[in-house]
Amino acid sequence: MPSDPSVPTPALSSLSDLLTRLQEDLRRAESTVSDLLEARDRQRGTAAPGLVSYVDGREAQGRLLLELEYGARTSILVCQSGANTVAPVPTTIGAPAPAPPEYLGAENPRSVLADVAYRVLVDRDFLVEPAAVQALDGRLAEGHAVRVVDHALTKLAVVDGKVAVVQVSPERSMVLRPPLVALVTELFEAHWLRSRPYLREEGDLDPNDHRILQLMLSGLTDSAMANQLGTSPRTVQRRIRALMDAAAVTSRVQLGWYAIRNNWV
């Protein structure tokens, strides 16, 4: 007699425990980085010149990120959270940002970033922001790698492995130079290792079904998913029901496990 799929198996329970431990490890790593940065903050008067600096005000932070982006030559790593942003989502990670004045004369200012490898991590707080799905779709269209985590992220960026920006409050960001950049880079890599793709291109699923699964796994309500996808909650419910039928499961929890195990997300 087949086992009841609603009853967690030992393997699933073990996997759940492992995921919980990994998330705890990440939180401890992030806390360690935060403690180190705070210690450096307290010692600013004796810090090596140029190792740590601060940028205050939302406009100044936005300008700094723009300048760093257009100054990048090899790579940009980004952790983005809707809970701690300099500007609304559509203007920070959606459509390409306007070029700084020094690039305005160029025929295609974005071409200066053509060879820069982007990796973007977002969390659930980001996914519930207005226009988040359209913003991430825009990133994918530009060839950027986008992944999702289920725990809160600290907003940060690392450019070319040479400079890191960590937003410590909506009004202040900390700018770090080597060797402190390595700490922020390692934190990003730890999150990236335990994240999942935002949208898989392979497979037979419709892209909108991929998006629905991603948003569902991140805990969004049917209404929130409908708002992101520009449809109705009833349509979302109908698509989830169809996915459950395709996976031969009877609950959304089971659908989530099936989607992860079978690389639907």
Backbone bond lengths (Angstrom), bond angles and torsions (degrees), N, CA, C in turn:
res aa  C-N    CA-C-N  psi(-1)  N-CA   C-N-CA  omega(-1)  CA-C   N-CA-C  phi
1 M - - - 1.468 - - 1.520 108.90 -
2 P 1.338 119.29 127.82 1.456 120.41 -177.29 1.512 111.31 -65.83
3 S 1.304 115.61 149.61 1.458 120.74 -179.74 1.514 110.66 -73.44
4 D 1.321 114.61 154.74 1.465 120.87 178.88 1.523 108.91 -72.55
5 P 1.363 119.27 118.64 1.477 120.22 -176.76 1.512 112.89 -66.47
6 S 1.347 116.49 -14.46 1.470 118.15 -178.91 1.516 111.85 -81.11
7 V 1.362 117.08 -14.00 1.456 120.85 -179.76 1.518 109.35 -92.97
8 P 1.364 118.74 120.20 1.463 120.34 -178.46 1.517 111.54 -58.45
9 T 1.313 117.94 131.69 1.448 122.47 175.35 1.516 109.06 -82.27
10 P 1.348 118.04 162.04 1.468 119.81 177.53 1.519 112.18 -55.49
11 A 1.356 116.94 -36.82 1.464 119.68 -178.83 1.515 110.74 -64.79
12 L 1.352 115.66 -43.33 1.462 118.67 179.79 1.516 111.08 -67.55
13 S 1.337 116.77 -38.87 1.453 120.21 178.05 1.519 110.43 -62.34
14 S 1.341 116.47 -42.02 1.463 120.07 178.65 1.515 111.18 -64.09
15 L 1.338 115.66 -39.80 1.459 119.28 178.95 1.511 110.28 -64.94
16 S 1.331 116.38 -40.65 1.460 120.10 178.69 1.527 110.60 -62.14
17 D 1.350 116.80 -43.09 1.468 120.31 177.98 1.523 110.87 -62.41
18 L 1.347 116.05 -40.11 1.462 119.84 -179.97 1.519 110.58 -63.94
19 L 1.335 116.97 -44.73 1.462 120.31 179.38 1.523 110.71 -61.65
20 T 1.340 116.42 -39.18 1.471 120.03 178.41 1.521 110.60 -62.72
21 R 1.341 116.74 -43.49 1.467 119.61 179.40 1.521 111.75 -65.15
22 L 1.334 116.24 -39.68 1.466 119.28 179.47 1.523 110.74 -63.46
23 Q 1.341 116.68 -41.57 1.461 119.44 178.70 1.528 110.97 -64.73
24 E 1.338 116.55 -37.60 1.465 119.68 176.81 1.521 110.80 -64.84
25 D 1.336 117.05 -39.65 1.471 120.59 177.18 1.522 110.57 -60.85
26 L 1.337 116.38 -42.52 1.458 119.94 179.47 1.521 111.27 -63.57
27 R 1.328 116.09 -42.22 1.466 119.02 179.02 1.519 111.19 -62.41
28 R 1.347 116.05 -39.75 1.464 118.70 177.99 1.523 110.80 -65.67
29 A 1.344 116.79 -40.79 1.473 119.99 178.91 1.524 110.43 -62.59
30 E 1.319 116.21 -42.74 1.458 119.68 -179.63 1.520 110.57 -66.12
31 S 1.336 115.83 -38.25 1.464 119.94 178.26 1.526 110.84 -64.69
32 T 1.339 116.57 -38.42 1.466 120.51 178.74 1.520 111.03 -63.25
33 V 1.347 116.02 -45.25 1.463 119.77 177.70 1.517 110.23 -61.04
34 S 1.338 116.48 -43.14 1.458 120.31 -179.69 1.524 110.63 -61.95
35 D 1.338 117.15 -42.76 1.462 120.74 178.93 1.526 111.12 -62.22
36 L 1.344 116.37 -42.09 1.462 119.75 179.39 1.522 111.26 -63.44
37 L 1.336 116.18 -41.11 1.459 119.98 179.51 1.521 111.11 -66.49
38 E 1.341 116.15 -39.52 1.459 118.95 178.21 1.520 111.49 -65.54
39 A 1.334 115.68 -38.53 1.461 119.25 177.40 1.517 110.51 -63.14
40 R 1.338 116.29 -41.68 1.461 120.52 177.32 1.526 109.75 -63.89
41 D 1.328 116.24 -37.01 1.466 121.10 179.23 1.527 110.53 -61.77
42 R 1.349 115.67 -42.88 1.462 119.19 -179.56 1.524 112.13 -67.15
43 Q 1.335 116.07 -24.73 1.457 120.58 -176.75 1.525 112.41 -103.21
44 R 1.326 115.93 21.16 1.473 118.67 -174.86 1.513 112.57 -53.78
45 G 1.326 115.99 -34.77 1.459 117.89 -176.63 1.508 113.27 -64.83
46 T 1.362 116.92 -23.71 1.461 119.69 -178.10 1.525 111.72 -111.38
47 A 1.334 117.53 3.10 1.464 120.10 -178.52 1.519 111.25 -68.95
48 A 1.326 114.99 152.44 1.461 119.47 177.66 1.518 109.71 -61.83
49 P 1.332 118.19 135.75 1.469 120.92 -178.85 1.521 111.14 -54.85
50 G 1.318 116.15 131.36 1.456 120.55 175.50 1.510 114.84 86.00
51 L 1.350 118.26 -8.23 1.460 120.54 -178.37 1.522 111.26 -73.37
52 V 1.308 117.09 -41.09 1.466 123.05 -179.59 1.514 109.13 -135.63
53 S 1.332 115.67 135.58 1.465 120.35 173.66 1.515 108.48 -143.28
54 Y 1.336 116.05 171.06 1.456 120.91 -174.92 1.521 110.45 -130.54
55 V 1.310 115.05 146.52 1.454 121.19 176.00 1.528 107.18 -125.13
56 D 1.311 116.80 124.72 1.457 121.76 -176.34 1.523 111.22 -111.46
57 G 1.329 115.21 143.73 1.461 120.55 178.11 1.517 111.53 95.28
58 R 1.323 116.38 141.48 1.465 120.65 -176.74 1.526 112.22 -65.40
59 E 1.320 117.29 -40.96 1.462 119.30 -178.91 1.516 111.46 -64.48
60 A 1.335 116.59 -41.51 1.462 120.40 179.96 1.526 110.95 -67.17
61 Q 1.322 117.19 -38.09 1.466 119.99 177.63 1.527 110.94 -65.09
62 G 1.325 116.75 -44.15 1.453 120.27 178.27 1.512 112.00 -60.83
63 R 1.337 116.73 -41.60 1.457 121.48 179.03 1.531 110.86 -64.17
64 L 1.340 116.63 -40.97 1.460 120.78 178.98 1.528 110.63 -61.46
65 L 1.325 117.46 -46.84 1.466 120.52 -179.53 1.516 111.60 -61.88
66 L 1.324 115.83 -38.57 1.462 120.18 179.05 1.526 110.74 -64.76
67 E 1.321 116.59 -44.50 1.460 120.39 179.93 1.530 111.13 -65.03
68 L 1.330 116.65 -40.04 1.457 119.27 178.79 1.523 110.82 -65.76
69 E 1.340 116.57 -40.43 1.461 119.48 -179.69 1.524 111.29 -61.28
70 Y 1.314 116.95 -47.05 1.462 119.77 -177.98 1.524 112.60 -75.80
71 G 1.327 115.92 -14.66 1.459 118.83 175.61 1.512 113.49 -90.51
72 A 1.346 117.06 -6.05 1.462 121.21 -178.09 1.523 111.07 -66.08
73 R 1.318 114.98 147.16 1.465 120.56 179.38 1.519 112.77 -121.55
74 T 1.334 118.44 -28.54 1.466 119.57 -176.03 1.516 113.28 -127.35
75 S 1.337 118.70 -45.45 1.466 119.02 -172.28 1.515 112.30 -152.50
76 I 1.340 114.50 151.34 1.462 122.40 173.33 1.523 107.42 -136.06
77 L 1.325 116.46 122.95 1.457 123.02 175.09 1.516 108.13 -108.98
78 V 1.329 117.56 133.99 1.457 120.87 -175.82 1.525 110.56 -136.80
79 C 1.330 116.99 130.44 1.461 122.73 165.59 1.522 106.85 -108.26
80 Q 1.317 116.47 123.39 1.455 120.86 -173.57 1.526 110.16 -123.06
81 S 1.325 115.51 129.89 1.455 121.09 177.29 1.511 109.41 -129.81
82 G 1.322 116.97 134.06 1.458 120.10 177.97 1.506 112.50 -68.84
83 A 1.348 116.67 -14.70 1.457 120.54 -176.81 1.524 113.00 -81.81
84 N 1.332 118.42 -9.74 1.466 119.96 -173.57 1.523 108.66 -150.50
85 T 1.330 116.19 76.84 1.458 120.45 -172.89 1.523 111.82 -119.53
86 V 1.322 114.66 152.59 1.453 120.66 174.99 1.519 110.37 -78.58
87 A 1.297 116.52 -35.35 1.464 122.49 -178.06 1.519 108.37 -145.75
88 P 1.347 118.32 164.88 1.465 120.02 179.59 1.522 111.92 -56.33
89 V 1.335 115.65 153.38 1.462 121.78 -175.29 1.531 113.94 -49.43
90 P 1.340 119.58 -49.23 1.468 118.15 -175.43 1.524 114.03 -58.42
91 T 1.342 117.92 -24.40 1.458 119.25 -177.71 1.521 112.73 -98.00
92 T 1.334 117.40 -8.39 1.462 118.37 -178.84 1.518 113.54 -105.80
93 I 1.321 117.49 -28.87 1.457 118.08 -176.65 1.514 111.93 -141.60
94 G 1.308 118.43 8.28 1.451 121.51 -177.52 1.507 111.95 -93.46
95 A 1.324 116.41 -115.35 1.456 120.57 179.39 1.519 109.38 -59.42
96 P 1.338 117.62 149.73 1.458 120.41 -179.84 1.515 112.11 -51.50
97 A 1.323 115.22 132.86 1.458 120.02 -178.91 1.521 110.29 -70.10
98 P 1.351 117.04 152.02 1.463 118.94 177.92 1.515 111.16 -64.72
99 A 1.309 115.46 146.37 1.458 119.92 -178.77 1.522 110.76 -72.65
100 P 1.337 117.26 150.24 1.465 120.60 172.58 1.525 109.97 -61.20
101 P 1.329 117.75 162.76 1.471 121.53 -176.64 1.517 114.19 -53.30
102 E 1.338 117.50 -35.13 1.464 119.15 -176.68 1.525 112.96 -67.83
103 Y 1.360 117.18 -13.82 1.465 120.51 179.58 1.525 113.04 -106.76
104 L 1.318 117.04 -2.61 1.454 119.60 -173.07 1.522 113.10 -66.60
105 G 1.331 117.20 -22.24 1.454 119.62 179.65 1.520 113.14 -82.47
106 A 1.301 117.02 -10.35 1.460 119.99 -177.90 1.522 110.30 -74.70
107 E 1.333 115.96 149.90 1.460 120.53 -179.63 1.527 110.95 -64.66
108 N 1.319 117.00 -39.07 1.462 121.75 178.50 1.523 108.61 -140.69
109 P 1.352 117.54 89.17 1.460 119.70 -176.40 1.519 113.33 -57.24
110 R 1.351 118.71 -32.15 1.454 120.43 -178.00 1.532 112.00 -68.02
111 S 1.331 116.64 -18.14 1.465 118.87 -178.32 1.524 111.80 -64.46
112 V 1.333 117.33 -20.93 1.460 118.84 178.36 1.520 111.11 -67.38
113 L 1.345 117.29 -16.07 1.455 121.66 -179.51 1.527 112.49 -103.04
114 A 1.319 117.03 8.64 1.469 120.47 -172.96 1.521 112.56 -59.46
115 D 1.311 118.16 -33.62 1.471 120.88 -176.26 1.534 112.71 -100.23
116 V 1.318 117.24 9.62 1.463 121.20 -179.93 1.526 109.75 -89.09
117 A 1.325 117.44 126.93 1.464 122.32 179.76 1.526 109.49 -87.31
118 Y 1.332 116.04 118.15 1.462 122.03 178.58 1.527 110.35 -98.28
119 R 1.326 116.08 135.76 1.460 121.51 166.99 1.522 107.51 -128.65
120 V 1.322 115.69 122.27 1.465 121.65 -173.46 1.519 109.56 -120.95
121 L 1.342 116.36 125.73 1.456 122.87 175.32 1.520 109.23 -111.16
122 V 1.330 116.60 133.94 1.463 120.26 176.97 1.524 108.99 -129.22
123 D 1.334 115.65 159.18 1.460 120.40 179.30 1.528 110.63 -117.54
124 R 1.329 116.11 -176.60 1.455 120.42 -177.25 1.524 111.49 -61.89
125 D 1.338 117.48 -38.07 1.463 119.95 179.79 1.520 110.94 -60.19
126 F 1.320 116.32 -34.03 1.458 118.93 177.06 1.522 110.88 -69.58
127 L 1.332 116.55 -42.49 1.456 120.50 -175.02 1.529 113.53 -64.84
128 V 1.329 117.82 -20.55 1.467 118.99 178.35 1.523 111.84 -91.71
129 E 1.329 117.96 -4.13 1.459 120.62 177.20 1.533 110.79 -69.72
130 P 1.329 118.04 148.52 1.471 119.78 177.11 1.529 111.60 -56.68
131 A 1.312 115.98 136.27 1.471 123.47 175.03 1.524 113.24 67.78
132 A 1.336 118.29 18.32 1.466 119.89 -179.16 1.526 111.66 -62.95
133 V 1.332 117.47 -43.87 1.461 120.26 -178.10 1.520 110.96 -62.98
134 Q 1.330 116.74 -44.84 1.465 119.90 178.35 1.526 110.53 -62.17
135 A 1.337 116.29 -37.65 1.454 120.20 179.35 1.526 111.58 -63.24
136 L 1.330 116.18 -45.38 1.461 119.73 -178.92 1.523 111.55 -70.58
137 D 1.321 116.71 -36.53 1.469 119.40 175.00 1.529 110.32 -59.89
138 G 1.336 116.43 -37.51 1.458 120.07 177.27 1.513 112.10 -63.65
139 R 1.346 115.94 -38.85 1.460 120.07 176.97 1.525 110.71 -63.21
140 L 1.332 116.23 -45.66 1.458 119.87 179.41 1.523 111.13 -61.06
141 A 1.333 116.73 -38.99 1.463 120.96 179.81 1.523 111.35 -62.29
142 E 1.333 116.71 -27.44 1.459 121.03 178.42 1.530 111.97 -87.13
143 G 1.332 116.98 2.06 1.456 120.35 177.80 1.513 114.38 87.21
144 H 1.330 118.08 14.94 1.454 120.82 -179.16 1.524 110.60 -83.59
145 A 1.314 117.26 146.69 1.460 122.51 174.77 1.518 108.40 -83.85
146 V 1.339 116.63 126.41 1.463 121.62 -177.23 1.524 109.19 -127.35
147 R 1.321 116.52 129.92 1.458 121.73 178.69 1.523 110.02 -134.40
148 V 1.339 115.56 165.02 1.462 122.19 -173.51 1.524 109.96 -127.21
149 V 1.334 116.24 142.54 1.467 121.75 171.31 1.524 108.46 -121.65
150 D 1.328 116.10 158.96 1.463 120.98 -176.72 1.515 113.33 -99.60
151 H 1.321 117.74 6.61 1.461 121.08 177.34 1.529 108.78 -120.74
152 A 1.313 116.20 161.96 1.470 120.84 -175.83 1.522 111.14 -67.59
153 L 1.327 115.10 140.34 1.461 122.09 178.36 1.521 110.65 -108.62
154 T 1.316 115.12 150.97 1.460 121.22 166.48 1.523 107.89 -86.70
155 K 1.321 116.83 132.89 1.450 119.08 -178.11 1.529 109.81 -71.60
156 L 1.350 115.32 124.52 1.457 119.83 -178.71 1.524 109.69 -153.44
157 A 1.319 115.27 163.58 1.457 121.80 175.69 1.526 108.41 -146.09
158 V 1.333 116.11 142.64 1.461 122.04 175.76 1.524 107.40 -127.49
159 V 1.312 116.85 125.82 1.466 121.91 -175.96 1.524 109.81 -115.00
160 D 1.338 115.10 120.07 1.471 122.39 175.87 1.524 113.41 57.86
161 G 1.336 117.45 15.89 1.460 120.20 -177.74 1.513 113.57 67.92
162 K 1.336 116.71 12.36 1.469 120.55 -174.63 1.518 114.03 -113.78
163 V 1.317 117.05 -22.23 1.463 120.51 179.98 1.524 108.15 -146.38
164 A 1.330 116.07 139.37 1.461 121.76 178.79 1.523 108.96 -127.17
165 V 1.317 115.59 144.33 1.450 122.04 176.10 1.518 107.82 -122.72
166 V 1.322 116.80 125.98 1.464 122.31 177.81 1.520 107.91 -121.29
167 Q 1.326 116.60 122.64 1.457 119.31 -179.86 1.528 108.61 -83.45
168 V 1.321 116.66 113.74 1.459 121.70 -177.69 1.517 112.25 -90.95
169 S 1.335 117.66 -17.14 1.461 123.22 173.34 1.521 107.01 -162.29
170 P 1.337 118.25 165.68 1.463 118.37 178.58 1.516 113.89 -56.76
171 E 1.326 117.54 -22.18 1.460 121.13 -176.03 1.515 113.72 -105.25
172 R 1.327 118.53 -2.85 1.474 119.56 -175.12 1.517 111.16 -145.16
173 S 1.321 115.69 137.95 1.462 122.82 172.11 1.518 109.88 -125.55
174 M 1.325 114.82 147.24 1.461 122.04 177.48 1.525 108.33 -103.90
175 V 1.312 117.02 130.26 1.461 123.01 179.13 1.521 108.36 -105.86
176 L 1.328 117.09 124.99 1.458 122.33 -175.21 1.519 110.93 -117.00
177 R 1.319 114.92 145.06 1.467 122.41 175.10 1.521 108.40 -116.69
178 P 1.358 117.94 165.48 1.460 120.02 177.26 1.526 110.77 -56.15
179 P 1.339 117.91 143.77 1.471 127.68 7.97 1.526 114.85 -88.83
180 L 1.344 117.87 -2.99 1.459 119.85 -176.95 1.527 112.56 -65.28
181 V 1.323 117.35 -24.33 1.465 120.54 178.73 1.528 110.93 -57.67
182 A 1.329 116.78 -33.67 1.468 120.77 -178.35 1.520 111.40 -61.13
183 L 1.337 117.86 -35.14 1.459 120.47 178.99 1.516 111.01 -63.30
184 V 1.325 116.60 -44.97 1.457 121.03 -178.65 1.529 110.02 -68.35
185 T 1.326 116.67 -39.01 1.465 120.71 178.61 1.525 110.97 -62.60
186 E 1.325 117.06 -43.60 1.458 120.27 179.26 1.523 111.07 -64.39
187 L 1.319 117.95 -36.62 1.459 120.91 177.34 1.528 110.00 -64.21
188 F 1.330 116.55 -44.07 1.465 120.16 177.57 1.527 110.35 -59.49
189 E 1.328 116.96 -46.42 1.465 120.59 -177.35 1.529 111.38 -63.40
190 A 1.328 117.08 -35.34 1.464 120.34 178.33 1.526 110.29 -64.95
191 H 1.332 116.71 -43.50 1.462 120.36 176.12 1.534 110.58 -63.32
192 W 1.317 116.57 -44.13 1.471 121.30 -176.76 1.534 110.99 -61.80
193 L 1.319 116.14 -40.13 1.460 121.09 -178.05 1.520 111.25 -61.58
194 R 1.323 116.86 -30.41 1.465 121.09 -175.42 1.520 112.64 -108.19
195 S 1.318 116.82 19.99 1.462 121.40 179.37 1.521 110.40 -99.50
196 R 1.323 116.31 178.45 1.464 120.89 176.92 1.519 108.62 -129.40
197 P 1.331 118.16 153.47 1.468 120.33 -179.98 1.528 111.11 -60.44
198 Y 1.312 116.17 141.40 1.469 119.90 176.10 1.519 111.16 -66.95
199 L 1.321 117.38 -41.66 1.460 120.58 -177.04 1.517 109.14 -150.77
200 R 1.318 116.31 121.12 1.463 121.13 177.27 1.520 109.39 -88.68
201 E 1.320 116.00 133.99 1.455 120.19 179.39 1.527 111.73 -87.60
202 E 1.339 116.58 -26.83 1.455 118.48 -178.01 1.529 109.87 -82.13
203 G 1.324 116.09 168.31 1.457 120.99 178.14 1.518 111.84 96.37
204 D 1.341 114.07 176.69 1.452 120.30 -174.28 1.519 113.54 -96.93
205 L 1.320 118.03 -4.51 1.457 119.64 -177.28 1.521 111.72 -70.72
206 D 1.330 115.13 144.32 1.456 120.91 172.29 1.528 108.91 -65.53
207 P 1.350 118.65 141.74 1.467 119.98 179.84 1.529 113.42 -53.49
208 N 1.335 117.33 -36.31 1.461 119.07 178.91 1.525 111.82 -67.09
209 D 1.348 116.70 -32.00 1.459 119.44 175.91 1.528 110.53 -68.13
210 H 1.331 116.32 -37.80 1.469 119.85 173.82 1.530 109.63 -57.83
211 R 1.315 116.82 -46.70 1.464 120.67 -178.39 1.525 111.08 -63.36
212 I 1.327 116.44 -43.06 1.465 119.71 179.60 1.523 110.63 -60.60
213 L 1.336 117.26 -44.92 1.459 120.68 178.86 1.521 111.10 -61.76
214 Q 1.315 116.56 -42.89 1.459 120.45 -179.78 1.527 110.81 -61.14
215 L 1.319 116.42 -45.95 1.461 120.58 -178.97 1.520 110.84 -69.06
216 M 1.315 117.11 -38.11 1.460 120.71 178.01 1.523 110.75 -62.82
217 L 1.342 116.85 -44.77 1.462 120.88 179.37 1.523 111.84 -63.44
218 S 1.327 116.37 -26.90 1.467 120.25 178.97 1.520 112.23 -84.42
219 G 1.347 116.45 -0.38 1.457 119.83 173.40 1.507 116.28 90.26
220 L 1.331 118.35 13.35 1.453 119.75 179.91 1.530 110.46 -72.44
221 T 1.318 116.64 147.83 1.455 121.28 175.77 1.524 109.46 -74.68
222 D 1.328 116.42 166.17 1.458 120.06 178.32 1.526 110.88 -59.64
223 S 1.327 116.50 -39.83 1.470 119.55 179.67 1.521 111.10 -65.23
224 A 1.351 117.02 -41.47 1.463 120.46 179.47 1.524 110.61 -65.80
225 M 1.335 117.09 -39.94 1.463 120.08 176.89 1.520 110.76 -63.05
226 A 1.328 116.43 -43.10 1.465 120.66 179.87 1.520 110.59 -61.49
227 N 1.340 117.30 -41.22 1.467 120.39 179.21 1.523 111.29 -62.51
228 Q 1.338 117.27 -40.78 1.458 120.79 -179.98 1.518 111.85 -66.68
229 L 1.334 116.32 -35.34 1.462 121.00 -173.79 1.521 113.03 -95.73
230 G 1.328 116.70 -2.76 1.461 119.56 178.63 1.516 112.76 67.85
231 T 1.331 116.61 37.80 1.458 120.65 -179.78 1.521 108.70 -135.72
232 S 1.336 117.86 -163.23 1.459 121.87 -178.40 1.519 110.57 -106.70
233 P 1.342 117.71 154.33 1.460 119.68 175.56 1.523 112.53 -57.23
234 R 1.337 116.94 -34.70 1.459 119.67 179.39 1.537 110.81 -62.92
235 T 1.340 116.26 -40.01 1.469 119.23 178.15 1.525 110.86 -65.23
236 V 1.323 116.61 -40.85 1.464 120.57 177.44 1.524 110.00 -60.17
237 Q 1.332 116.45 -46.50 1.462 120.51 -179.62 1.529 111.12 -61.89
238 R 1.333 116.24 -39.17 1.459 120.07 179.93 1.525 111.04 -65.51
239 R 1.343 116.72 -41.04 1.460 119.94 -179.95 1.535 110.64 -67.82
240 I 1.327 117.48 -39.42 1.463 120.07 178.83 1.528 109.92 -65.04
241 R 1.342 116.63 -40.23 1.457 120.30 177.16 1.536 110.96 -60.48
242 A 1.331 115.90 -41.36 1.467 120.10 178.78 1.529 110.85 -65.11
243 L 1.338 117.25 -38.97 1.459 120.73 178.26 1.523 110.77 -66.89
244 M 1.320 117.47 -39.25 1.457 121.21 176.87 1.532 110.51 -61.91
245 D 1.328 116.24 -41.32 1.465 120.06 178.13 1.529 110.72 -64.14
246 A 1.346 116.16 -42.04 1.463 120.03 -179.71 1.524 111.47 -64.43
247 A 1.344 116.15 -33.56 1.466 120.83 -179.58 1.527 112.05 -88.25
248 A 1.349 117.21 -5.94 1.464 122.41 -178.86 1.524 111.72 58.80
249 V 1.348 115.99 45.37 1.458 121.33 177.29 1.524 108.60 -123.19
250 T 1.339 115.62 168.13 1.463 119.44 -174.34 1.521 114.25 -119.46
251 S 1.332 118.03 3.17 1.472 120.61 178.60 1.519 109.89 -145.45
252 R 1.311 115.29 162.38 1.465 119.67 178.51 1.524 111.44 -69.53
253 V 1.314 116.99 -31.86 1.464 119.73 176.87 1.524 109.84 -61.71
254 Q 1.338 115.90 -46.84 1.458 119.78 177.84 1.528 111.34 -62.98
255 L 1.334 116.09 -37.44 1.466 119.73 177.74 1.524 110.42 -62.29
256 G 1.326 116.11 -41.02 1.462 119.43 178.59 1.511 112.36 -61.23
257 W 1.335 116.96 -45.70 1.457 120.82 177.98 1.522 110.62 -62.44
258 Y 1.318 116.41 -43.87 1.457 119.99 -179.04 1.527 110.48 -62.33
259 A 1.339 116.52 -43.41 1.461 121.25 -179.22 1.524 111.30 -60.88
260 I 1.329 116.75 -41.09 1.466 120.55 -179.89 1.527 110.68 -69.86
261 R 1.328 116.56 -45.20 1.470 119.96 -177.20 1.514 112.67 -67.21
262 N 1.335 116.85 -28.55 1.458 120.30 -175.78 1.537 112.91 -106.41
263 N 1.327 116.02 17.41 1.463 122.25 174.68 1.529 112.86 58.54
264 W 1.326 115.72 37.32 1.467 118.87 172.95 1.522 110.86 -78.60
265 V 1.319 116.27 -21.76 1.459 120.90 178.28 1.516 108.89 -132.26
